[in-house]
Amino acid sequence: MSGGNEKMSYGALGLVEVVGSCNAVVVLDQMLKTSDVEFRTWHTKCGGHATIFLSGDIAAVKAAVDAVKGNPPCEIIAAAVISAPSEETSRLVKEEEEKHHK
């Protein structure tokens, strides 16, 4: 981990929750093909739920999330777009990225 006050920000964060890792990969693939977004990380929890985090400019993230909501390849449990996320939210995503990308 880096020290100091490294500032990170995203134009927007997109979150999509599904059940199952396979479904998460299919949803992620569809979102990446829809617009110019970047996969950040994903978080899994009990019951097989997986939340996918992606980032990009607000329009691109909204287009990607709307694409899977409008033509879902599987059941979408929840989806959200956070424009201009707070530093704390960005920090939480960055910590999750670091857990998975060591």
Secondary structure, DSSP 8 states (H G I E B T S, - for coil): ---S------SEEEEEEEESHHHHHHHHHHHHHHSS-EEEEEEEEGGGEEEEEEEE-HHHHHHHHHHHHHS-SS---EEEEEES--HHHHHHHHHHHHHH--
